[in-house]
Amino acid sequence: MGRATDRRGVLRIDLDAGADGRARLRRQDTLVVEEPLEIRVGAAGPGRRRPLAVTMRTPGDDLDLAIGFLLTEGLIRSADDVRTAQLCAGAETPNTYNVVDVVLAPGVPEPATDPARNFYTTSSCGVCGKASIDSVRTRSRFAVDEDPLAVSAELLAALPDRLRAAQRTFDRTGGLHAAGLFTADGELVVLREDVGRHNAVDKVVGWAVREGRLPLTGHLLLVSGRASFELTQKAWMAGVPLLAAVSAPSTLAADLADEAGMTLVGFLRGGTMNVYTGAQRVTG
């Protein structure tokens, strides 16, 4: 398994320190690891699985990432659609644990590998390379608009600190996004970190798929960055009725949340927040 962090030598400059107001110090710094992960998918049998996606991610929970990606893209519906998922190496390369090989269950159709819908993603953008907005829009099979979840504003305001306290790798690097799944009582169920905010969400969703927890009725998802269209779509695909972000949402995120009947909360900082859609779920 690849490491989530690595050490690098740096020159530390502090203009406010030292007798002359400057200090220069050679030291080691901890950086978050960013490496490509290739997801290969195919039917059972002797044939090779075909590359479906390459995402830049932080190593760790890679099987969750792959399964979550397939679910949020609408390519599988549950863990029963996957026969096996394993880390492996390419035929010409040593095992660097940067390839996940997914074998679909019998009867599950293989995804089309249309070049116009190429799934290359970066750590900052989860939908780069897809041909149009229509090609990224996937409708959930879960009716989150019927979810009776209700949480108090006070409980929501406390969650960012709980999320931050659980981010062990962020403490050492300052360079990771986090996604945390909470119960209606504010209990942290699972947290995942990644250099890509969409990967962090896919890791949470993949964990839920593998644990047989979908739909995530009565839960809320908190992300450490902004709420994009893609993160809203991923939450909807997993049946999450409330998505909260410490930063801003986009217009497409708000439109999709409204269409889905999902509650979307942004700028969740301190004792303030903006509720963009589904305000009936936020009490007090």
C-alpha positions in Angstrom: 0.0 0.0 0.0 1.4 3.4 -0.9 2.1 6.0 1.7 -0.2 9.0 2.2 2.7 11.3 3.1 6.3 11.8 2.3 9.2 14.0 3.5 11.0 16.6 1.5 13.8 19.0 2.3 12.8 22.7 2.2 14.3 26.1 2.9 12.1 27.7 5.6 12.2 31.6 5.4 10.6 33.6 8.3 10.7 37.3 7.7 9.6 38.0 11.3 12.2 36.0 13.1 15.9 36.5 14.0 17.9 39.4 15.1 17.6 41.2 11.8 14.0 40.2 11.3 14.8 37.3 9.0 15.5 33.6 9.5 16.5 30.9 7.0 16.4 27.3 8.1 16.9 24.0 6.2 14.4 21.5 7.5 12.3 18.5 6.5 8.6 19.1 5.6 5.8 16.6 5.3 3.9 16.6 2.0 0.7 14.8 1.0 1.3 12.1 -1.7 -0.4 12.5 -5.0 -0.3 9.6 -7.4 -2.4 8.3 -10.3 -4.8 5.5 -9.8 -6.1 3.6 -12.8 -9.5 1.9 -12.5 -9.9 -1.1 -14.8 -13.3 -2.7 -15.2 -14.6 -5.8 -17.1 -16.7 -8.9 -17.0 -15.6 -12.2 -15.4 -13.4 -14.4 -17.6 -9.9 -14.6 -19.0 -10.1 -11.3 -20.9 -8.2 -8.2 -19.7 -10.1 -5.5 -17.9 -10.2 -2.3 -19.8 -9.0 1.0 -18.3 -12.0 3.1 -17.5 -10.6 6.0 -15.4 -7.4 7.6 -14.1 -7.7 9.8 -11.1 -5.0 11.7 -9.2 -5.4 10.7 -5.6 -3.7 10.2 -2.2 -3.0 6.4 -1.7 -5.2 4.7 0.8 -8.7 3.2 0.8 -8.3 2.7 -3.0 -10.8 -0.1 -3.2 -13.4 2.2 -1.6 -12.4 4.9 -4.0 -12.9 2.6 -7.0 -16.2 1.2 -5.8 -17.5 4.6 -4.9 -16.5 6.0 -8.2 -18.4 3.3 -10.1 -21.5 3.8 -7.9 -21.6 7.6 -8.2 -21.1 7.4 -11.9 -24.1 5.0 -12.2 -22.1 2.1 -13.4 -23.0 -0.2 -10.5 -26.0 -0.2 -8.1 -24.7 -2.1 -5.1 -21.8 -4.3 -3.9 -23.6 -7.2 -5.5 -22.7 -5.9 -8.9 -19.0 -6.4 -8.2 -17.5 -9.9 -8.2 -14.0 -8.9 -7.1 -12.0 -5.7 -6.7 -8.3 -5.8 -6.1 -5.1 -3.8 -6.3 -2.8 -5.0 -9.0 0.0 -4.1 -11.3 0.2 -3.5 -15.0 1.6 -6.2 -17.2 4.8 -4.2 -17.9 5.3 -2.5 -14.5 6.0 -3.6 -10.9 3.2 -3.6 -8.4 3.1 0.1 -7.3 -0.5 -0.4 -6.1 -1.7 2.3 -8.5 -4.1 0.0 -10.4 -7.5 -1.3 -9.2 -8.9 -4.2 -11.2 -12.7 -4.6 -10.9 -14.5 -7.7 -12.1 -18.2 -7.2 -12.5 -20.8 -9.8 -11.4 -22.4 -11.9 -14.1 -25.1 -10.0 -15.9 -23.8 -6.5 -15.1 -23.1 -4.7 -18.3 -19.6 -3.5 -18.9 -19.3 0.3 -19.1 -18.8 1.8 -22.5 -15.3 3.3 -23.1 -16.4 6.2 -25.3 -13.4 8.5 -25.8 -15.8 11.5 -25.6 -16.6 10.4 -22.1 -13.1 9.9 -20.9 -12.8 9.8 -17.2 -9.3 11.3 -16.7 -9.6 13.4 -13.5 -7.3 15.6 -11.5 -7.1 16.2 -7.8 -9.0 19.5 -8.3 -11.5 18.6 -10.9 -13.5 15.4 -11.0 -15.2 15.8 -14.4 -12.4 17.0 -16.6 -12.4 15.4 -20.1 -16.1 14.6 -20.2 -17.8 15.9 -23.4 -20.7 17.8 -22.0 -22.8 18.5 -19.0 -25.3 15.9 -20.2 -22.6 13.3 -20.0 -21.9 13.9 -16.3 -25.5 14.1 -15.2 -26.6 10.8 -13.6 -29.9 10.4 -11.9 -30.1 8.7 -8.5 -32.4 5.8 -7.8 -32.9 7.0 -4.3 -35.8 9.5 -3.4 -33.9 11.7 -1.0 -36.8 14.2 -1.1 -38.8 11.8 1.0 -36.1 11.5 3.7 -37.5 12.9 7.0 -34.0 13.8 8.4 -34.0 16.9 10.6 -31.0 18.4 12.4 -30.6 21.5 14.5 -28.5 24.4 13.4 -26.5 24.0 16.6 -25.6 20.5 15.7 -24.5 21.5 12.2 -22.4 24.2 13.6 -20.4 21.8 15.7 -19.6 19.3 12.9 -16.7 21.1 11.2 -14.7 21.0 14.4 -15.5 17.3 14.8 -14.4 16.7 11.2 -11.2 18.6 11.7 -10.3 16.8 14.9 -10.5 13.5 13.1 -8.2 14.6 10.2 -5.0 12.9 11.3 -3.1 13.3 8.0 -4.1 17.0 7.6 -2.4 17.8 10.9 0.9 16.8 9.3 0.5 18.2 5.8 -2.2 20.9 5.7 -2.9 19.6 2.2 -5.9 17.3 2.3 -9.6 17.5 1.7 -11.9 15.5 4.0 -15.4 14.1 3.7 -17.2 12.9 6.8 -20.5 10.9 7.1 -22.5 11.8 10.2 -25.7 10.5 11.8 -28.6 12.8 12.6 -27.2 12.9 16.2 -23.8 14.2 15.0 -21.9 10.9 15.4 -19.0 10.6 12.9 -19.6 7.3 11.1 -16.6 7.4 8.7 -14.1 9.9 7.5 -11.9 9.8 4.4 -9.1 12.2 3.4 -7.7 12.8 -0.1 -5.9 15.4 -2.1 -9.0 15.5 -4.3 -12.3 16.5 -2.7 -14.2 14.3 -5.1 -12.0 11.3 -4.2 -12.6 11.8 -0.5 -16.4 11.6 -1.2 -16.0 8.6 -3.4 -14.0 6.9 -0.6 -16.9 7.5 1.8 -19.5 6.3 -0.7 -17.4 3.2 -1.6 -17.1 2.3 2.1 -20.9 2.6 2.4 -21.4 0.4 -0.7 -19.0 -2.3 0.6 -20.7 -2.2 4.1 -24.2 -2.6 2.5 -25.4 0.7 3.9 -27.0 2.3 0.9 -29.1 4.3 0.7 -27.6 6.6 3.4 -31.0 7.6 4.7 -31.0 9.8 7.8 -27.3 10.7 7.4 -25.5 13.9 6.4 -22.3 14.4 4.5 -19.8 17.2 5.4 -17.0 18.2 3.0 -14.1 20.4 4.0 -14.1 22.5 0.8 -16.7 23.8 -1.5 -19.8 22.0 -2.7 -19.6 21.5 -6.5 -22.2 20.0 -8.9 -20.2 16.8 -8.8 -20.1 16.4 -5.0 -23.9 17.1 -4.9 -24.5 14.4 -7.5 -22.3 11.9 -5.7 -24.2 12.6 -2.4 -27.5 12.1 -4.3 -26.4 8.9 -5.9 -25.6 7.5 -2.4 -29.0 8.6 -1.0 -27.6 11.4 1.3 -30.4 13.9 2.2 -28.1 16.7 3.4 -24.8 17.9 2.1 -22.9 20.5 4.0 -19.7 22.3 3.1 -17.4 24.7 4.9 -17.1 26.8 1.7 -19.3 28.0 -1.1 -21.6 25.9 -3.3 -21.9 26.5 -7.1 -25.1 27.4 -8.9 -25.2 24.0 -10.5 -24.9 22.4 -7.1 -27.8 24.4 -5.8 -29.9 23.6 -8.8 -29.2 19.9 -8.6 -29.9 19.8 -4.8 -33.2 21.6 -5.4 -34.1 19.1 -8.1 -33.2 16.1 -5.9 -35.0 17.4 -2.8 -31.7 17.5 -1.0 -30.7 20.0 1.7 -27.6 22.0 0.7 -25.7 24.0 3.4 -22.7 26.2 2.6 -20.3 28.5 4.5 -20.7 26.3 7.6 -18.2 28.1 9.8 -18.4 29.0 13.5 -22.0 29.8 14.3 -23.1 30.8 10.8 -24.3 28.9 7.7 -26.3 29.5 4.5 -29.0 27.0 3.7 -29.5 27.0 0.0 -32.1 24.3 -0.5 -34.2 22.0 1.7 -34.3 24.5 4.6 -37.1 22.4 6.3 -34.5 19.9 7.5 -32.5 22.5 9.5 -34.3 23.3 12.7 -33.8 26.0 15.3 
